[in-house]
Amino acid sequence: MDCCELALYNGKLAIYIALGAFATLIICLAIFRNYYIKMKGLTIELKKKNGQEQKQIDDLKKEVEQLKSRN
């Protein structure tokens, strides 16, 4: 094996390493994006739930005020 063949082999090896790193980066970004989307959906669900609970609290406060005014 002469120096030109060695350089060609090292060049191919460097390309494979770069492609592997790029693929790993893409996979990590896909995983992070999926996680972000799930967390965003969970946040929206919690906001809806909190809104419903806050409405129930407000309704109960109104009922308490009505009962206090009757007595």
C-alpha positions in Angstrom: 0.0 0.0 0.0 1.6 3.3 -1.0 0.9 6.7 0.2 -1.7 7.6 -2.4 -3.8 4.5 -1.5 -3.5 5.3 2.2 -4.6 8.9 1.5 -7.6 7.6 -0.5 -8.5 5.2 2.3 -8.2 7.9 4.9 -10.4 10.2 2.8 -13.1 7.6 2.5 -12.9 6.9 6.2 -13.3 10.7 6.9 -16.3 10.8 4.7 -17.9 7.9 6.5 -17.2 9.5 9.9 -18.7 12.8 8.7 -21.8 11.0 7.3 -22.2 9.1 10.6 -22.0 12.3 12.6 -24.5 14.0 10.3 -26.9 11.1 10.6 -26.5 11.1 14.4 -27.2 14.8 14.4 -30.4 14.4 12.3 -31.6 11.6 14.6 -31.0 13.7 17.7 -32.9 16.7 16.2 -35.8 14.4 15.2 -36.0 13.0 18.7 -35.9 16.5 20.2 -38.5 17.8 17.8 -40.8 14.9 18.7 -40.3 15.6 22.4 -41.0 19.3 21.9 -44.2 18.6 20.1 -45.4 16.2 22.8 -44.6 18.7 25.5 -46.3 21.5 23.6 -49.4 19.3 23.3 -49.3 18.5 27.0 -49.0 22.2 27.9 -52.0 23.0 25.8 -54.0 20.2 27.5 -53.0 21.4 30.9 -54.0 25.0 30.0 -57.4 23.8 28.9 -57.8 21.7 32.1 -56.7 24.7 34.3 -59.1 26.9 32.5 -62.0 24.5 33.2 -60.9 24.2 36.8 -60.7 27.9 37.2 -64.2 28.3 35.8 -65.4 25.8 38.4 -63.7 27.7 41.1 -65.3 31.0 39.9 -68.7 29.3 39.8 -68.3 28.0 43.4 -67.2 31.5 44.6 -70.4 32.9 43.1 -72.5 30.3 44.8 -70.8 31.0 48.1 -71.4 34.7 47.7 -75.1 34.0 46.9 -75.4 31.8 50.0 -73.8 34.5 52.1 -76.1 37.2 50.8 -79.1 35.0 51.6 -78.1 34.6 55.2 
